[in-house]
Amino acid sequence: MIAVLQRVENASVTIDGAVKGKCGQGLLILLGVTKGDSELDAAVLAEKISKLRIFSDDNDKMNLSVSDINGSALVISNFTLCADYKKGNRPDYFHAAEPDIANNLYEQFVILLRERITNVECGEFGADMKIALINDGPVTITMDSEVLMKKQVTL
């Protein structure tokens, strides 16, 4: 499972001209579900993201998490994060999980994130979405559950 986190002042997602979800200060999270991902991947990412200290404290140091600042999150499904771009100029998405599996894990991730962050809103799985955001920093971090789980095994 791959997540791209963007620290934002605010963000929103619009579908068919109507705002579907939004967040204030917090995180815009693009989430890609790959073949072989499980609920464990969703749990590992939700835990790490909720505790990631990328928000400034009173000394302007990145020492606070989205939970610490009582921030919010907007989660958007994004299968293109699973692109394989090694060969040719047109990426393929064979590494992306099948839609039913991906949707279930996306929803599981959102449930787990809501247990850790007060305000979490979403886009709509599979929809054509328009995303607006004001980056804060900018601070953008790419996270892969596979990398996180390898680290846990080696500890």
N, C-alpha and C positions, 0 to 999 in steps of 0.2 A: 504494500500500500504506500503510495507516494502522496505527500502533502507539500504544497507550497504555501507558506505562511507570509502574509504581508501585514506589517503593523500599520494600522490605519487610524486616521482621525474619524472617518466614517466611510461606509460602503453601502451599496444597495444593488439589488438585482431586479431587473424588469423583464417580464415575460408578457408578450402580446400587449405592450403598452401600459401594463399595470405593475406597480412595485409589488413583488412577491415576498421579498425579505430585505432586511436592512440591519445595520449595526452602527453604533456610535464608536467611541474610542475602543479599540480592541484589535481583533484579527479578522482578516479575510482569509479563508482557508479554501484552497482549491484541492480537491481530493480525487486521486486516481486509484482505482482498484485493479490490481493485476491478478492474473491467473495464479491460483494457489494461495491467495490471501484467505485469512480466516478471521474469526472474531477476536483471536489473540492479537492479530495485527491491528485491528481497530482499537483494542484496549490499550496496547502499548503506545500507539500514537496519541490517543486521547489523554492519557496520563502525562506523557512528555510535554505535549502542547500546553496543557493547562498549567504546568509548572515552569515552563520556559521563561527565564528572566530576561525579557527584552524590552521592558518598559522602564522609563527613567524614575529614579527616586528623587528626593529633595536635593541631592548633590549632583544631579544630572548624570548619574551612573545607571547603566542598565542592570538593575538589581531586583526589579519587580516583575511578577508574572501577570498575565491577564486576570487571573483570579484575585491577586493582591490589589489590583486597581479597581476591582469590581467592574471590569470591562465586559464587552460583549463580543460575539463572534458571528460571522456569516459564513456558512459552509456551502460550497458549490461543487457539485460533481463535475469531474473533468477527465474523461477517458483519454484525451490527447496527451496527458502526462505520461501515459504508458507507451508512447510512440517509440518505435525502433527506426532510427534515422541513419544507421550505419551504411546501408546499401542504397545507392541511387539518391534521387532528390525528392522522392515522394515517400513520406514516412508511412509505415504500416502500423497497425494497432492490434496485431495478433497476440500481444502480451496482455492486453486488457481482458479483464474477466468478462464472462458472458453477462448480458444485461440483467437478467434476473438475480444472479449471484451478486453482481456489483451493486445493484440497488439495495439488496438486503444488507450488505456490509456497510454501504453508505449510511443507511438508516440506523444500523447498529452503532456506527461511529458517532452519529448525531446524538443518540440516546446517551451514550457514555460521556460525551462532551457536556451534555446538559446536566449530568450528575456533578460536574466539576466547575462549570461556568454558569453563572446565573441566567444570562440572556443569550440564547443561541437561536439564530434563524437560519433558514435554508433557501436554496433555489429549488428547482424542480428537476428531478432526475430525468435526463434525456431531452429536456426542453432546449429550445434555442433561447439563450439568455443573454441579456445585455447587462454588463457589470460596470458600475460607476464607483470610483473610490478616490479618496484623497490619502495618498501614502503619507506616513509619518516617519520621516528619517531621510530617505527611505530605509526601512529594515525589511529585508526579504530573505527567508530561510527555506531551503528545500530539505525535507525530512523523508526518510525511507524506513519503514517498519523493519525491513530485513536487516538493515544496518544496525538499528537499535537492538534487535533481538540477538544478533551476533555478539554485540558488546555484552549483553547480559549473560550469555553463555560463557564467555571468557573470564568473567569476574570470579 
